[in-house]
């Protein structure tokens, strides 16, 4: 009897676990490389995973501030390049996520250096390029935000398209998660972001107090993200990487902002990002 019970338990462990929206999804073993507009969302992504049915999601990270976190500068920096290559050399990395800073350091050639090396270690590697929001966003007008949104989306028809043509055997996902930040700014200005009082609190002393940090979208003039902005960015990455139905995900909240439904905002913004990766829809049919 004990033997049969042991066999039964072993079989149950071997079966895929059913979640509310289906069978668990196997996670990526990813290398995330970027700057200080990128890092907070990478950290939030790791936290979100425990609320999903995605298993074995793993992250390793390589960061540098500002332009130094761009794909071009990270490659030029021998110490950072070797740090990243050490992870890739394990041949276990199957996802590489990079960011954008400027045309000078985030060109097709800059991304290609990393893609070529990653593929040499694991030919089946998936890639994702992310674009944050613009700097000093607290001063941006509605018209300027519209231009920033169009510029971000337009990247899909230039650099991303060229990368996809250059590497047809690998998925090059695109997630301009800065669209989420623009959405938050627009909702705030329309009075639809309960609990948020500023894009950036003009009082530098008050903005740094823990009890009031949730009341602003940005933490400084340059535009570093609040937890709200970072978590929304992470949800957009999550949705892009795993095509996850956020309606089935445990509601993602930020302390001090109980009335803000981040899942709903991410779903709305995700509808603008999903078409940018429609080229891979055919793979589902196969």
Phi and psi in degrees as a GROMACS rama.xvg file:
@    title "Ramachandran Plot"
@    xaxis  label "Phi"
@    yaxis  label "Psi"
@TYPE xy
-62.2521  -36.9171  UNK-2
-64.1049  -44.5876  UNK-3
-65.284  -37.9478  UNK-4
-63.8649  -40.9182  UNK-5
-63.5131  -42.1798  UNK-6
-62.813  -42.4939  UNK-7
-62.0054  -44.8948  UNK-8
-62.7306  -41.9713  UNK-9
-61.9089  -41.2  UNK-10
-65.7786  -39.6438  UNK-11
-62.7313  -38.9595  UNK-12
-66.4741  -30.2547  UNK-13
-78.4885  -20.8652  UNK-14
-76.6853  146.47  UNK-15
-65.4589  141.704  UNK-16
-86.8514  131.313  UNK-17
-83.1306  132.255  UNK-18
-107.079  178.137  UNK-19
-58.551  -33.928  UNK-20
-109.123  10.3891  UNK-21
137.843  -162.487  UNK-22
-76.2172  146.932  UNK-23
-55.2562  146.038  UNK-24
-99.2127  134.45  UNK-25
-76.0084  130.623  UNK-26
-82.7754  165.483  UNK-27
-82.9586  153.853  UNK-28
-102.626  94.4847  UNK-29
-108.367  150.553  UNK-30
-109.154  121.467  UNK-31
-112.527  123.554  UNK-32
-129.055  126.306  UNK-33
-177.423  -161.504  UNK-34
-113.66  -164.121  UNK-35
-76.0844  -10.6064  UNK-36
-86.4793  -14.4015  UNK-37
-99.2759  -43.4057  UNK-38
-57.0051  -44.2584  UNK-39
-59.9611  -35.0632  UNK-40
-72.3021  -33.9132  UNK-41
-62.4742  -41.0933  UNK-42
-67.3103  -39.6914  UNK-43
-69.2911  -33.7606  UNK-44
-59.7881  -42.8364  UNK-45
-61.3963  -35.2682  UNK-46
-72.6963  -36.0841  UNK-47
-64.7541  -32.812  UNK-48
-56.1466  -33.9407  UNK-49
-67.2403  -17.6901  UNK-50
-94.9352  1.55778  UNK-51
-111.688  177.029  UNK-52
-100.007  26.1259  UNK-53
-91.7775  125.063  UNK-54
-108.353  151.353  UNK-55
60.5699  28.8285  UNK-56
-73.7262  125.696  UNK-57
-129.142  147.44  UNK-58
-134.181  137.053  UNK-59
-127.659  149.821  UNK-60
-133.211  148.643  UNK-61
-134.313  119.064  UNK-62
-128.496  154.986  UNK-63
-154.636  149.127  UNK-64
-73.6283  146.872  UNK-65
56.209  -138.749  UNK-66
-60.2117  -23.6557  UNK-67
-66.2897  -16.2174  UNK-68
-92.8469  2.39825  UNK-69
-73.0516  159.092  UNK-70
-59.313  -37.2809  UNK-71
-67.0613  -47.6777  UNK-72
-69.9136  -36.6812  UNK-73
-63.4933  -34.9319  UNK-74
-70.8566  -38.8021  UNK-75
-70.7555  -27.9456  UNK-76
-80.5429  105.921  UNK-77
-56.212  -42.5128  UNK-78
-62.9799  -45.4189  UNK-79
-69.468  -39.8058  UNK-80
-60.9291  -45.7407  UNK-81
-66.5648  -33.7934  UNK-82
-62.4671  -45.361  UNK-83
-69.8022  -42.072  UNK-84
-64.5957  -29.4158  UNK-85
-60.8593  -39.4008  UNK-86
-69.4283  -43.7748  UNK-87
-65.8194  -31.8072  UNK-88
-66.7682  -14.278  UNK-89
-70.97  -16.8955  UNK-90
65.4269  12.5944  UNK-91
-101.382  -12.44  UNK-92
-73.5113  124.463  UNK-93
-120.395  10.4328  UNK-94
-148.263  132.606  UNK-95
-125.416  122.821  UNK-96
-112.956  126.909  UNK-97
-125.834  166.784  UNK-98
-116.653  -166.467  UNK-99
-134.706  145.153  UNK-100
-128.676  -56.5447  UNK-101
-157.262  165.165  UNK-102
-59.638  -22.9256  UNK-103
-72.9708  -23.5361  UNK-104
-134.211  10.0424  UNK-105
-137.092  49.4188  UNK-106
-95.0569  175.683  UNK-107
-55.0964  -42.8153  UNK-108
-63.7388  -40.2208  UNK-109
-63.8777  -45.3421  UNK-110
-68.5864  -37.286  UNK-111
-62.0774  -35.0318  UNK-112
-58.5577  -42.8072  UNK-113
-72.4852  -40.7534  UNK-114
-63.3607  -44.855  UNK-115
-58.9229  -44.2229  UNK-116
-68.5129  -43.8502  UNK-117
-61.2188  -42.336  UNK-118
-66.3722  -33.7799  UNK-119
-64.4975  -24.8196  UNK-120
-95.1222  -33.9887  UNK-121
-147.808  99.3559  UNK-122
-59.5616  -18.1461  UNK-123
-97.2998  15.9329  UNK-124
-63.9679  137.906  UNK-125
-97.5111  148.705  UNK-126
-126.05  150.712  UNK-127
-137.978  128.306  UNK-128
-104.914  129.334  UNK-129
-117.168  148.451  UNK-130
-126.739  123.448  UNK-131
-81.3703  -168.031  UNK-132
-85.7289  168.816  UNK-133
-75.5209  157.806  UNK-134
-72.5175  155.272  UNK-135
51.0717  44.4044  UNK-136
-65.1776  -22.9701  UNK-137
-62.7557  -20.2992  UNK-138
-96.3983  -6.25813  UNK-139
-71.4459  137.498  UNK-140
-82.447  169.428  UNK-141
-59.4259  -40.002  UNK-142
-66.31  -40.1764  UNK-143
-66.065  -36.6688  UNK-144
-65.9229  -39.2156  UNK-145
-60.1579  -40.9369  UNK-146
-65.5961  -41.916  UNK-147
-62.2926  -40.3773  UNK-148
-64.6482  -45.7413  UNK-149
-64.9242  -37.3539  UNK-150
-65.1156  -42.7193  UNK-151
-61.9919  -48.7792  UNK-152
-64.6787  -35.6841  UNK-153
-63.9769  -21.5267  UNK-154
-59.6112  -25.3442  UNK-155
-66.7532  -29.3701  UNK-156
-92.0407  -2.43657  UNK-157
-115.876  -90.1235  UNK-158
-62.2821  -46.01  UNK-159
-64.3115  -44.8944  UNK-160
-61.3163  -40.9319  UNK-161
-65.72  -38.7624  UNK-162
-65.2842  -39.6638  UNK-163
-66.2  -35.6076  UNK-164
-71.5676  -33.6403  UNK-165
-75.0421  -30.9138  UNK-166
-126.648  68.721  UNK-167
-66.7545  -18.9524  UNK-168
-90.541  -0.114064  UNK-169
-126.524  145.26  UNK-170
-79.8443  128.564  UNK-171
-114.72  92.2594  UNK-172
-78.6974  154.142  UNK-173
-131.205  125.761  UNK-174
-135.547  92.0942  UNK-175
-78.0645  76.4137  UNK-176
-68.1886  -10.5621  UNK-177
-61.041  -21.5631  UNK-178
-59.8371  -31.0598  UNK-179
-66.1904  -40.2851  UNK-180
-66.8882  -40.5555  UNK-181
-62.5012  -38.459  UNK-182
-62.854  -41.549  UNK-183
-64.1195  -41.3044  UNK-184
-62.5721  -43.8591  UNK-185
-66.5271  -39.6197  UNK-186
-67.0425  -38.9957  UNK-187
-61.2755  -46.8528  UNK-188
-66.6165  -22.2586  UNK-189
-92.28  4.08935  UNK-190
72.319  27.2393  UNK-191
-115.42  31.1127  UNK-192
-133.93  74.19  UNK-193
-56.6202  127.7  UNK-194
101.207  -20.3645  UNK-195
-90.7416  127.984  UNK-196
-108.632  -16.271  UNK-197
-147.756  151.855  UNK-198
-73.319  -45.2794  UNK-199
-146.106  122.073  UNK-200
-65.1127  124.491  UNK-201
-68.7015  -19.8045  UNK-202
-86.2262  105.496  UNK-203
-62.9765  -32.4109  UNK-204
-70.1331  -46.5714  UNK-205
-66.8446  -34.828  UNK-206
-64.8616  -20.8767  UNK-207
-92.4062  -6.02778  UNK-208
-75.8834  129.918  UNK-209
-52.9402  -37.9654  UNK-210
-71.6535  -14.2587  UNK-211
-120.715  2.81711  UNK-212
-64.1241  -30.9389  UNK-213
-70.4258  -11.8097  UNK-214
-81.6783  -2.93525  UNK-215
-128.588  155.329  UNK-216
-82.9874  -35.7964  UNK-217
-117.729  150.573  UNK-218
-95.442  -13.9787  UNK-219
-159.1  175.975  UNK-220
-61.8886  -35.857  UNK-221
-63.4373  -38.3375  UNK-222
121.386  20.5484  UNK-223
-61.5753  143.165  UNK-224
-79.5543  147.312  UNK-225
-77.0098  174.453  UNK-226
-60.563  -37.1944  UNK-227
-60.0357  -48.1116  UNK-228
-65.296  -44.6925  UNK-229
-64.2707  -41.2174  UNK-230
-70.3171  -36.8739  UNK-231
-63.8482  -41.3686  UNK-232
-59.9562  -41.6516  UNK-233
-63.9  -38.2874  UNK-234
-64.0019  -37.198  UNK-235
-69.4779  -38.3077  UNK-236
-62.5061  -46.6972  UNK-237
-58.2947  -46.4055  UNK-238
-62.9874  -40.1534  UNK-239
-70.5886  -42.7129  UNK-240
-69.3885  -42.9348  UNK-241
-112.747  0.0143784  UNK-242
49.9642  43.3977  UNK-243
-82.5178  137.689  UNK-244
-78.9458  103.323  UNK-245
-67.5327  -13.0885  UNK-246
-69.264  -20.9118  UNK-247
-97.1269  -3.32198  UNK-248
-85.5047  141.693  UNK-249
-51.745  133.318  UNK-250
-52.2025  128.036  UNK-251
-92.6763  120.051  UNK-252
-118.713  159.307  UNK-253
-118.854  133.638  UNK-254
-54.6224  130.151  UNK-255
90.9585  -8.12775  UNK-256
-130.569  60.9791  UNK-257
-66.2234  -21.716  UNK-258
-88.8706  -5.43986  UNK-259
-89.6288  121.098  UNK-260
-93.7471  90.7295  UNK-261
-64.8809  -33.2402  UNK-262
-61.2423  -42.4227  UNK-263
-65.9422  -40.8228  UNK-264
-65.1076  -43.0483  UNK-265
-63.4863  -37.7827  UNK-266
-62.7641  -42.1969  UNK-267
-65.269  -45.4984  UNK-268
-70.4896  -35.6879  UNK-269
-59.6954  -28.2654  UNK-270
-66.6165  -21.4024  UNK-271
-86.3126  -25.5062  UNK-272
-87.7531  -36.029  UNK-273
-53.0866  -44.5251  UNK-274
-61.4577  -22.6168  UNK-275
-72.0507  -13.7221  UNK-276
-118.765  17.2179  UNK-277
-62.7123  -19.891  UNK-278
-58.4201  -22.5794  UNK-279
-96.5312  2.70773  UNK-280
-62.0575  -31.8713  UNK-281
-62.4867  -28.3201  UNK-282
-64.0423  -28.403  UNK-283
-68.1367  -39.148  UNK-284
-63.5925  -39.5295  UNK-285
